[in-house]
Amino acid sequence: MAKTLGDLLVGARVVDPNTKYYGAPIVWRIMEHDHEGDPENSTAVISDKVLCLKAFDAREPKYPGSGQTASYIREYGNGNYALSNILQWANSDADAWMWYTPQHEYDHPPDTTDYVTANPYESEAGFLNGFSSGFKEGILDVKKKIVTEVTRKIHFLTLREAGTGYQKDDESLKPYELFSDNASRKAEVTPEAIKKGESGYNGWWTASANGAYPSCYARYIDSEGDGGRADGYTNEAREGGKKGFRPYCCLKSDIMVSDKPDENGVYTLFLRSTPDLPDTPDNPDEPENPDYPETNMDGIWRAPKTNWTETDAFNLKDYKRIRNNLLFLRNKISGIWGAFNIADMGNDQSDPKYIWKVQYFNVIEENLETINKRMIIVKNYGFKQTFYNNGAFIGFSELNRIESATLQMKRIIEGWEAGLRRLSFRLGAPKGLYL
């Protein structure tokens, strides 16, 4: 029986194999369903481990003023959650060097160890850059008050939300069900971060602000799950070598998940909008009036569908169209620039169960990339996705990307052919003679 994210117990772990950080899929732990203050029909999840060690904010040498707060910001960084470097990076899917924009007149990026103590990250792509389109579509905006109201998709917990009993956070922020003691808040650093040389970990950043100095203190949960010294504050917001990044977000509770966890106890998210999961008895049967040609249609062009929506169902006719359009493109390019091979996509099929195997979608992605590289005009058609058994099924945004790419390639080829036809009438013709 198919399950949704909302059916899982608090504490269960989930993963989208195509949403990664440092090259590894991010495992998330469920904190609570329909938490007070979160969007309706949502499930709050937090990264199971600390994903990396990063400064909360770079120091701001030009910050004005003569008081203690201004002095601390110049030397140690800005603890204002809404303006922090790390929150901006966490909510960006931009490429390296592209995610940062100044949040105020005196802001500074975390670009070198002159401004953060370790692990500068302006040269790193935004955190969301490694997320699948399906996961990004499943994240809901969350509004919370940290001195001022902040609305983002990726957030940090406050000390109150982490169940520490900290009293200075806004009272509208309630503890999440997952947290009950230090052990429940304790988190290790991922092996991938350790392999990158990120060591010295002693806690993960929170969104809490000190009531007396909201602009210079950043707070954290220490490595043992405690609130840390003096209720978990440090004036070292730029401390990039010790404090860790442990984000949370709210996902739609109706996202489908695998019936059972894998060998590591982790459920897989199926990031699509219909309940038809791959390799299960619930796969769709042959629809009425399927319009599937009985004869072999290898290499026959059919108009692509480029307006997929999240409510559309995918069937064998759609698979056949994409498969045969890729063969059409291969044949056309081979006829102009020389023969080349693409990976085998199987025979032209009439059995609708044929398409519910991940290898065929991986081959489609591979062949699209191969054909693109054979084009004289190579276009950027987005990131090639990889699909896994019992993993996420192909989503509507990926289908739009693939089918739009094949259509654009066909139009480019038609331009080549038109140019070749015009040239063939004139090259080598005697003066005054046109064939």
Buried (B, 14 or more C-beta within 10 A) or exposed (E): EBBBBBBBEBEBBBBBBBBBBBEBBBBBBBBBBBBEBBBEEBBBBBBBBBBBBBBBBBBBEEBEEEEEBBBBBBBBBBBBBBBBBBBBBBBBBBEEEEBBEEBEEBBBBBBEBEBBBBBBBBEBBBBBBBBBBBBBBBBBEBEBBBBEEBEBBBBBBBBBBBBBEBEBBBEEBBBBBBBEEBEBBBBEBBEBBEEEEBEEBBBBBBBBBBEEBBBBBBBBBBBEBBBBEEBBBBBBBBBBBBBBBBBBBBBBBBBBBBEEBEEEEBBBBBBBBBEBBBEBEEEBEEEEEEEBBEEEBEBBBBEBBBEBEEEBEBBBBBBBBBBBBBBBBBEBBBEEEEEEEBEEBEEBBEEBEBBBBBEBBBBBBBBBEBBBEBBEEEEEBBBBBBBEEBBBBBBBBBBBBBBBBBBBBBEBBEEBEEEEEEEEEEEEEEEEEEE
